[in-house]
Amino acid sequence: MIMACDIGLKRIGLALSVQGIILPLEPILRTSRKQASQELQALLDTKKPSCLVVGLPPENYADTRKRILHFVGLLNFAPVVFVNECNTSLDALEHTHHLKTQKRQKARKDGTLDSLAACEILKRYHEMLV
């Protein structure tokens, strides 16, 4: 089992890969860095994935990269693999086109879109392995 996360300032999208099948998980809604890292740590301790895949933006997003690397540093978990997350949110948004506008907006606010982005990150990780 492999876990992926899309770390944001308000939400952390989560996904699992079980025998190659990628499934979105309930996102973590951030109230603080400490709370979010503790919730993610608890999930890692419970699920015991073999690897954590984290989306990381390109180098020209230095501040965001720094925040993500700091957040991952709060976790007591290894191995962590970083995957380019460029456009994963846009890719995830394409999976919501069948929804009505109101439901698409809800998916953005409740973290569903973030977990779909984590699925895209996990998909990219799988593609790297091939």
N, C-alpha and C positions, 0 to 999 in steps of 0.2 A: 504494500500500500504506500502511495506517495501522496503527500499533501502539498497544495500550492496556496499562496496568498498574494493578494493584490493590496498592498498597504497604502492607505490614504489617510488624510488628516481627520476625516469624520467616520470612515468605515473601513473595515478590513474584509475584503471578499475572500472566501475560502472555497476550496474544491479538493476532492479526493479522486485518486485514480486507483481503482481496485481491479486487478487483472486486465488492465488496459482500458477499462470503462471509466470515463470521467463524469463525475457527479458534483453538482454545486452543493455547498453546505450553507447553513444559516450564517450570515455575516456577523462580524463583531461590530457593534456600534460603539464608537470611541467616545468616552467622556474625558479620559485622560490617557496619557502614554502608559502610565503605570497600570491602570485598570485593563487597558487593551492587551498589554504584554502579559499580564497575569492570566487573562482569559485564554489567550493563544497558548501560553505555556501549559495550562490545565488541559486544553484540547490535545496538545502534543503528547502530554503524559498519558492521557486516556486512550487515544487512537494508536499511539506508538508507530508512526509512519517510518519507513526506512529512509526517507529523505524529505526535506522541506525545500520546495522550489519557490523562490521569491522573485516577483517582477521588479526589475530595476530599469529606470529610464536611461536614455543615452547620456553621455558625459556632459552635454551642453545644459542639462538640468541639474547642475551641481548641488543646489540647495535641497532639492527633492531626494537626490541620491544620498546625500549626507544624512537626512532624516531617516530614510529607510535603513541605511547601514547601522545607524545608531539604535534604531528600534530592534533590529535583528540581534544586535549585540546584547540586548537586555534578556534574550532568550537563552535558556540552558539546553541547547539542542544542536546536534550535528549528525549528519552533514547537511549543510545548506548550500543550495545551488542557485545562482542568480541567472535569470533569463531576461533578455530584452523585452520590456513590456510595451514598447512603442505601438500605439494604436490598438491595444487590446480592448480598451473601453469602447472604441468605435466598432471593433469586430463584434463585441458582446451586444452592442446596441442593435446590430443587424438581426440578432436573434429575438428581438422584441417587436419587430415590424408588424407582426400579426396581431399585436395587442392594440386596444383603443388608446388614444392619446392619454387619457386619465390614468390608465393602468401602466403605461410606459413611464409617466411622471412618478407614479408610486414606486415603480421598480428602481428608479434613480434614488429616491429618498430612503427606501427601506433597506438598501444594500443588495437587493437582488442583482442589479446590474454589476455591482462590484464582484459578486461571487461568479457571475458569468464571465467577467474579465479574468478571474482566477482560473476558470476552466480553459480560457484561451491561453493563459500562461502555461498551464499544464500540457496543453496540446502542443505548444511550441517546444516544451521540454521533450516530449515523446518524439517529436520530429528530429530533434538534435541527436537522439539515440540511434536513429535509423541510418 
